[in-house]
Amino acid sequence: MIDFSSPSVFKLTPCDPASVYKQLAPLLIPGEQLIAAFKTTRDSVSFTNKRLIAANVQGMTGKKVDFTSLPYNRIQAFSIETAGNFDRDAELELWFSGLGKVRLEFKASSDIRQLGQMIAGFVL
């Protein structure tokens, strides 16, 4: 499983969901839709209408990928922190039942408020 407590793991930038669809398609269930995607150099975090899927590319060749699936129905609480003048990154923290806190950092160009609203729509 991905170590979400390491801040160096994810500094996410928005990307076109189509760019990660091929990698995630075998994991999606019938009726599940890819809504938003974010990438680092090699890794990605995608939001569907059912869950968050983190893909951690491992090794030199990048053929080995660790997928972590975090269903929205296990979220107990979440918080968003928008980017500021000195702190240029936005943050999303999610508390999952049985897992604990998951923290993701996004580049300032990410619309963290819209992401929070989307999560609220699935959780509340």
One Martini backbone bead per residue (centre of mass of N, CA, C, O) as a GRO file, in nm:
protein
  124
    1MET     BB    1   0.100   0.034   0.016
    2ILE     BB    2   0.067   0.353   0.028
    3ASP     BB    3   0.244   0.629   0.172
    4PHE     BB    4   0.053   0.902   0.275
    5SER     BB    5   0.256   1.045   0.492
    6SER     BB    6   0.432   1.124   0.251
    7PRO     BB    7   0.488   1.431   0.101
    8SER     BB    8   0.665   1.321  -0.155
    9VAL     BB    9   0.460   1.148  -0.313
   10PHE     BB   10   0.246   1.404  -0.347
   11LYS     BB   11   0.237   1.641  -0.634
   12LEU     BB   12  -0.038   1.740  -0.782
   13THR     BB   13  -0.160   1.743  -1.122
   14PRO     BB   14  -0.363   1.814  -1.350
   15CYS     BB   15  -0.547   1.587  -1.569
   16ASP     BB   16  -0.651   1.391  -1.810
   17PRO     BB   17  -0.843   1.115  -1.766
   18ALA     BB   18  -0.760   0.973  -2.038
   19SER     BB   19  -0.448   0.928  -1.950
   20VAL     BB   20  -0.553   0.687  -1.723
   21TYR     BB   21  -0.767   0.486  -1.829
   22LYS     BB   22  -0.608   0.239  -1.936
   23GLN     BB   23  -0.491   0.164  -1.652
   24LEU     BB   24  -0.793   0.152  -1.500
   25ALA     BB   25  -1.010  -0.015  -1.655
   26PRO     BB   26  -0.969  -0.306  -1.512
   27LEU     BB   27  -1.086  -0.177  -1.222
   28LEU     BB   28  -1.355  -0.113  -1.324
   29ILE     BB   29  -1.686  -0.100  -1.278
   30PRO     BB   30  -1.993  -0.113  -1.351
   31GLY     BB   31  -2.071   0.239  -1.373
   32GLU     BB   32  -1.791   0.347  -1.357
   33GLN     BB   33  -1.647   0.682  -1.336
   34LEU     BB   34  -1.422   0.903  -1.458
   35ILE     BB   35  -1.361   1.239  -1.334
   36ALA     BB   36  -1.060   1.266  -1.202
   37ALA     BB   37  -0.708   1.375  -1.248
   38PHE     BB   38  -0.373   1.312  -1.112
   39LYS     BB   39  -0.016   1.403  -1.130
   40THR     BB   40   0.295   1.300  -1.151
   41THR     BB   41   0.549   1.176  -1.302
   42ARG     BB   42   0.427   0.859  -1.232
   43ASP     BB   43   0.189   0.914  -1.064
   44SER     BB   44  -0.162   0.865  -0.944
   45VAL     BB   45  -0.489   1.030  -0.898
   46SER     BB   46  -0.825   0.906  -0.889
   47PHE     BB   47  -1.169   0.999  -0.958
   48THR     BB   48  -1.467   0.860  -0.900
   49ASN     BB   49  -1.805   0.771  -0.829
   50LYS     BB   50  -1.674   0.561  -0.580
   51ARG     BB   51  -1.350   0.642  -0.585
   52LEU     BB   52  -1.014   0.623  -0.496
   53ILE     BB   53  -0.716   0.601  -0.712
   54ALA     BB   54  -0.391   0.484  -0.651
   55ALA     BB   55  -0.086   0.512  -0.847
   56ASN     BB   56   0.222   0.324  -0.798
   57VAL     BB   57   0.515   0.345  -0.945
   58GLN     BB   58   0.759   0.087  -0.989
   59GLY     BB   59   1.064   0.099  -1.055
   60MET     BB   60   1.253   0.148  -1.338
   61THR     BB   61   1.032   0.054  -1.562
   62GLY     BB   62   0.715   0.068  -1.454
   63LYS     BB   63   0.552  -0.216  -1.451
   64LYS     BB   64   0.505  -0.173  -1.154
   65VAL     BB   65   0.181  -0.146  -0.986
   66ASP     BB   66   0.021   0.027  -0.722
   67PHE     BB   67  -0.313  -0.019  -0.612
   68THR     BB   68  -0.535   0.209  -0.442
   69SER     BB   69  -0.851   0.162  -0.283
   70LEU     BB   70  -1.090   0.433  -0.189
   71PRO     BB   71  -1.388   0.442  -0.059
   72TYR     BB   72  -1.629   0.676   0.012
   73ASN     BB   73  -1.795   0.498   0.232
   74ARG     BB   74  -1.521   0.530   0.438
   75ILE     BB   75  -1.568   0.822   0.495
   76GLN     BB   76  -1.571   1.042   0.784
   77ALA     BB   77  -1.366   1.272   0.686
   78PHE     BB   78  -1.280   1.613   0.560
   79SER     BB   79  -1.020   1.830   0.411
   80ILE     BB   80  -0.940   2.160   0.296
   81GLU     BB   81  -0.654   2.342   0.146
   82THR     BB   82  -0.566   2.622   0.026
   83ALA     BB   83  -0.380   2.822  -0.145
   84GLY     BB   84  -0.121   3.057  -0.104
   85ASN     BB   85   0.137   3.277  -0.106
   86PHE     BB   86   0.347   3.077   0.052
   87ASP     BB   87   0.152   2.831   0.022
   88ARG     BB   88   0.134   2.664  -0.296
   89ASP     BB   89  -0.035   2.436  -0.167
   90ALA     BB   90  -0.277   2.197  -0.172
   91GLU     BB   91  -0.512   2.016   0.050
   92LEU     BB   92  -0.608   1.669   0.122
   93GLU     BB   93  -0.811   1.526   0.381
   94LEU     BB   94  -0.870   1.180   0.477
   95TRP     BB   95  -1.096   0.978   0.674
   96PHE     BB   96  -1.068   0.632   0.725
   97SER     BB   97  -1.210   0.351   0.793
   98GLY     BB   98  -0.939   0.147   0.909
   99LEU     BB   99  -0.688   0.361   0.818
  100GLY     BB  100  -0.717   0.675   0.823
  101LYS     BB  101  -0.506   0.913   0.711
  102VAL     BB  102  -0.521   1.100   0.402
  103ARG     BB  103  -0.264   1.278   0.217
  104LEU     BB  104  -0.287   1.543  -0.029
  105GLU     BB  105  -0.094   1.714  -0.275
  106PHE     BB  106  -0.137   2.022  -0.454
  107LYS     BB  107  -0.126   2.226  -0.684
  108ALA     BB  108  -0.240   2.549  -0.718
  109SER     BB  109  -0.400   2.475  -0.995
  110SER     BB  110  -0.595   2.335  -0.824
  111ASP     BB  111  -0.945   2.263  -0.762
  112ILE     BB  112  -1.018   2.201  -0.440
  113ARG     BB  113  -1.314   2.287  -0.407
  114GLN     BB  114  -1.435   2.101  -0.622
  115LEU     BB  115  -1.333   1.842  -0.493
  116GLY     BB  116  -1.483   1.877  -0.223
  117GLN     BB  117  -1.767   1.884  -0.350
  118MET     BB  118  -1.758   1.603  -0.475
  119ILE     BB  119  -1.713   1.444  -0.214
  120ALA     BB  120  -1.964   1.544  -0.067
  121GLY     BB  121  -2.166   1.416  -0.271
  122PHE     BB  122  -2.070   1.114  -0.190
  123VAL     BB  123  -2.082   1.128   0.138
  124LEU     BB  124  -2.365   1.294   0.217
   0.00000   0.00000   0.00000
